[in-house]
Amino acid sequence: MSDAISTPFPGEAMDKLLQAYYLQYPAEKVVLEPLCAFIATATDPFVRSNLPGHITGSGFVIQGEEMLLIHHRYIKEWFQPGGHVDPGENPLQTALREIEEETGWHTTARPTNINPLVPIDIDAHLIPANPIKNEPEHWHIDFAYLLDPVELRAASDLEQNKWFAMNDLTATRLARVIKKYRAIK
């Protein structure tokens, strides 16, 4: 694993990372910039308790013309695997870890940019309040990466998962990522 992939990036590098993403996907800046504005002032934008939101990491695992998705146990919908950033991780490391925990698949990053920490997609979505976890409504700024499956191992926090034909996936974010993937393929 290269140093860039295995090293958490400091908060001041976040703006550079977002700017690199906006250069690659300029049409998304108008939508994402206001939603991500709080990141610049956050002491640590990766900490789960950071409000009004925090950064998460996820991965789009693609093999041939199929994408690996999990059935989210709480939301009850099919999504790409991912989750909260653990201390000392960057979002790419989070994506790699979460995919293996949730599906058993050990994966590697498929760089879509010179900087492997620039994700293929950033999505800001509002998470409803969860009284069970004592969490208020907040934002997830999800950094998602394009990943290749390497080896199937035992999952430590197995979620129901399944490979789907990409032509059958119509959810907005999935369709956007598939379009990006096909443009760089």
C-alpha positions as CSV (number, residue, x, y, z in Angstrom):
1,M,0.0,0.0,0.0
2,S,1.5,3.4,-0.9
3,D,2.2,6.0,1.7
4,A,-0.6,8.2,0.4
5,I,-3.1,5.4,0.8
6,S,-1.9,4.3,4.2
7,T,-1.5,7.7,5.9
8,P,-4.4,9.7,7.4
9,F,-4.4,13.2,6.0
10,P,-4.4,16.2,8.2
11,G,-7.4,18.6,8.3
12,E,-5.6,21.2,6.2
13,A,-5.2,18.7,3.4
14,M,-9.0,18.3,3.2
15,D,-9.5,21.5,1.2
16,K,-6.9,20.4,-1.3
17,L,-8.5,17.1,-1.6
18,L,-11.9,18.6,-2.2
19,Q,-10.4,21.0,-4.8
20,A,-8.9,18.1,-6.6
21,Y,-12.3,16.4,-6.7
22,Y,-14.0,19.5,-8.0
23,L,-11.4,19.8,-10.8
24,Q,-12.3,16.2,-11.8
25,Y,-16.1,16.7,-11.4
26,P,-16.7,20.5,-11.7
27,A,-20.5,20.2,-12.0
28,E,-20.7,18.8,-8.5
29,K,-19.0,21.8,-6.9
30,V,-22.2,23.8,-6.8
31,V,-24.1,21.2,-4.9
32,L,-21.4,19.9,-2.6
33,E,-19.5,23.0,-1.7
34,P,-22.2,24.5,0.6
35,L,-22.9,21.1,2.2
36,C,-19.2,20.5,2.8
37,A,-18.4,24.1,4.1
38,F,-18.4,23.0,7.8
39,I,-15.5,20.6,7.1
40,A,-13.1,23.5,6.7
41,T,-13.8,24.7,10.3
42,A,-14.1,21.3,12.0
43,T,-11.4,20.4,14.4
44,D,-11.6,16.8,13.1
45,P,-14.2,16.2,10.3
46,F,-13.8,12.4,10.7
47,V,-15.1,12.2,14.3
48,R,-18.6,10.7,14.5
49,S,-19.6,13.2,17.2
50,N,-18.7,16.1,14.9
51,L,-21.8,18.1,14.1
52,P,-23.5,19.1,11.9
53,G,-21.9,16.1,10.3
54,H,-18.8,14.2,9.5
55,I,-16.9,12.3,6.8
56,T,-17.5,8.6,6.1
57,G,-15.8,6.2,3.7
58,S,-17.3,3.7,1.3
59,G,-16.4,1.6,-1.7
60,F,-17.8,0.6,-5.0
61,V,-16.5,-2.8,-5.7
62,I,-16.8,-3.7,-9.4
63,Q,-15.9,-6.9,-11.1
64,G,-16.7,-7.0,-14.9
65,E,-20.1,-5.5,-15.2
66,E,-21.3,-6.3,-11.7
67,M,-21.2,-4.2,-8.5
68,L,-21.2,-5.6,-4.9
69,L,-23.8,-4.1,-2.7
70,I,-25.0,-4.7,0.9
71,H,-28.5,-4.7,2.2
72,H,-28.3,-2.1,5.0
73,R,-29.7,-3.7,8.2
74,Y,-31.3,-0.4,9.5
75,I,-32.3,1.5,6.3
76,K,-33.4,-1.7,4.5
77,E,-32.0,-0.7,1.1
78,W,-29.1,-1.9,-1.1
79,F,-26.0,0.4,-0.8
80,Q,-22.3,0.2,-1.4
81,P,-20.5,-1.0,1.8
82,G,-19.0,1.7,4.0
83,G,-19.1,3.4,7.4
84,H,-17.5,5.7,9.9
85,V,-13.9,6.6,9.9
86,D,-12.0,5.1,12.8
87,P,-9.2,7.1,14.6
88,G,-6.0,7.2,12.5
89,E,-7.8,6.2,9.3
90,N,-8.5,8.2,6.1
91,P,-11.7,7.5,4.1
92,L,-10.0,5.2,1.7
93,Q,-8.8,3.0,4.6
94,T,-12.3,3.1,6.0
95,A,-13.7,1.8,2.7
96,L,-11.2,-1.0,2.5
97,R,-11.8,-2.1,6.1
98,E,-15.6,-1.8,6.0
99,I,-15.9,-3.8,2.8
100,E,-13.9,-6.6,4.3
101,E,-15.9,-6.5,7.6
102,E,-19.3,-6.4,5.9
103,T,-18.8,-8.7,2.9
104,G,-15.5,-10.6,3.5
105,W,-14.0,-9.2,0.3
106,H,-10.4,-8.0,0.6
107,T,-10.1,-5.2,-2.0
108,T,-7.6,-2.8,-3.5
109,A,-8.0,0.7,-4.6
110,R,-8.3,1.4,-8.3
111,P,-6.9,5.0,-8.6
112,T,-9.2,7.3,-10.6
113,N,-6.8,10.3,-10.2
114,I,-3.1,10.9,-9.7
115,N,-3.9,11.2,-6.0
116,P,-5.4,7.9,-4.8
117,L,-7.2,9.7,-1.9
118,V,-9.4,11.6,-4.4
119,P,-12.6,9.6,-4.4
120,I,-14.7,8.6,-7.5
121,D,-17.7,10.2,-5.8
122,I,-18.6,12.4,-2.8
123,D,-22.2,12.4,-1.6
124,A,-23.7,14.5,1.2
125,H,-26.8,13.0,2.7
126,L,-28.8,13.8,5.8
127,I,-29.0,11.0,8.4
128,P,-32.2,11.0,10.4
129,A,-32.1,11.3,14.2
130,N,-31.6,7.9,15.9
131,P,-32.9,7.9,19.5
132,I,-31.5,4.3,20.0
133,K,-28.0,5.6,19.5
134,N,-28.8,9.0,21.0
135,E,-27.7,10.7,17.8
136,P,-29.4,13.8,16.4
137,E,-30.1,14.4,12.7
138,H,-26.7,15.0,11.0
139,W,-24.9,14.9,7.7
140,H,-22.7,12.2,6.2
141,I,-20.2,13.5,3.7
142,D,-19.4,10.1,2.1
143,F,-16.1,9.7,0.2
144,A,-16.5,6.7,-2.1
145,Y,-13.7,4.9,-3.9
146,L,-13.6,2.5,-6.8
147,L,-12.2,-0.8,-5.6
148,D,-11.2,-4.1,-7.1
149,P,-12.0,-7.4,-5.4
150,V,-8.9,-9.5,-4.6
151,E,-9.9,-12.4,-2.3
152,L,-13.0,-13.5,-0.4
153,R,-12.3,-14.0,3.3
154,A,-14.4,-14.4,6.5
155,A,-16.4,-11.3,7.3
156,S,-16.3,-10.0,10.9
157,D,-19.6,-8.0,10.7
158,L,-21.4,-9.7,7.8
159,E,-24.2,-7.9,6.1
160,Q,-26.4,-9.5,3.4
161,N,-24.5,-8.8,0.2
162,K,-24.9,-9.6,-3.4
163,W,-23.4,-8.8,-6.8
164,F,-25.7,-6.9,-9.1
165,A,-25.6,-6.3,-12.9
166,M,-24.7,-2.7,-13.2
167,N,-27.3,-2.3,-16.1
168,D,-30.0,-3.1,-13.5
169,L,-29.0,-0.4,-11.0
170,T,-31.0,2.8,-11.2
171,A,-30.6,4.5,-7.8
172,T,-29.3,8.0,-8.3
173,R,-25.9,7.7,-6.7
174,L,-25.3,4.2,-8.2
175,A,-26.1,5.5,-11.7
176,R,-23.8,8.5,-11.2
177,V,-20.9,6.3,-10.1
178,I,-21.5,3.8,-12.9
179,K,-21.4,6.7,-15.4
180,K,-18.1,7.9,-13.9
181,Y,-16.7,4.4,-13.9
182,R,-17.5,3.9,-17.6
183,A,-16.0,7.3,-18.5
184,I,-12.6,6.3,-17.0
185,K,-12.7,2.6,-17.9
